[in-house]
Amino acid sequence: MAHYVEAFMIPLPSKNLAAYRSLARKFAKIWIAHGALSVIECVGDDVKPGKRTSFPQSVKLKADEIVAMSWVTFASRAQRNRTMASFMSDPKAKALMDSVSIFDGKRMFWGGFKTILEA
């Protein structure tokens, strides 16, 4: 069965990696409690700047930053929509979002993706 994925790209100051990992664990627990199937957090390991486009360019990466990429999986887009509404109204999630100061949220971007293959 194909899943639905919400993906996030974040410019993260390298010095804040431990704080981000801790924050991500808290967010993951809330996502799962509201119906997400899984949460995956990654940081760039081999993401060089490109000539026209790249992961670093997508978030206007600075010299002291790394790219963090996350995705949350759901059974369907409808489930994502229900989970997102529930998640966004959760006081714990709101408090965490309001407290985030370890990266520049204005350079973060996200979107929903319909899977076309899972192998």
N, C-alpha and C positions, 0 to 999 in steps of 0.2 A: 504494500500500500504506500503510495506516495504521500509525503508529508508536506507541511507548509513551514517555511523558515523565515524568521525575522532576523536580519543581519545588521550589525552595527560596526562602524569603523571609527576609531578614536585615536587622536594624537596624545600620547602619554609621555610625560617627562620620565626619562629612565630612572631617576631617583625615586619615583613614586610607584615603582612596580610592586613592592610588597604591600603598600597601602591599597593599590588597585586590586591585587589578588584577594585581600581581605574583603574589600567592598564587593567584588564580584561574587564571592561565596555567599554574602548576605543577600544580594539580589537574586542569585540562583535559587536559594531556598524559597524566596517569595514567588518567583516565577513558577516553580514546581508546585507549590501549594495552591496556586491559582489555575493549574491545569496544563502547564507546559510539559512536554515529554522529556526534553533534555536541554541543557545549557552547556555550551562549549565556549571557552575563553582561550584566546591565542595571542601571542605577541610576535611581531615580525622577527624573523631570524635570517631570512635571505630575500629581502625586498628592496632592491636597488632602485634609485631614481631612474625613470625612463626619459626618453627624448620628448615624447608627447604626453604620455600619461603613465601613472604608476600608483602603487599604494602610497608611497611617501607624498607624491604630488596631490593625491586626492584629499589629504587632510592638511596640506601646507606644512608638512613636517619640518620642525626646526632641528638644529644640530644636536641638541641634548634630548631628543625625543625618540620614541619607538612607536610603531603602529600597533595598536591593539585591535583585534578583530574578534567579534563575538557573534554567536548565533544561537537562537532559541528555536527549538522545533515544536511543532504542534501537529495534531492529527489532520487538521484541515484549516483553510482560511477562516471559516466560520468559527472554529475553535480558537484560533488566534485572536479573532475579534472579541470573542467573549472573555478570553483570558486577559487580553490587553485592557479591556474596560474594567474588569475586576482588579487587575494589578494596579492600574492608575488610580483607583479609588481606595486602595489599601493605605491606611495611615503609615504603616511601616515603610512601604515603598515611597510614599510622598516624602517622609522624613529623610530617607536615604538620598533621594534625588535632590532635595533642598540642601543637603549637607555636602554634596560633591564639589570639591574644590581642587582635586588632584589632577584635573586635566581641563583643557579649554573646550567646553561643551559647544561653543559656537562653531568649532571646526569638526565636530562629530557629525556623522550622517548615518542614516539607516533606511531600511526598506524591507518590504515583504516579497518573498519569492516562492513561486509554485515549483515544486520539484518535478523534473521530467524523467529522471532516472535515479534509482537507488540500487546499487549492486552489492 
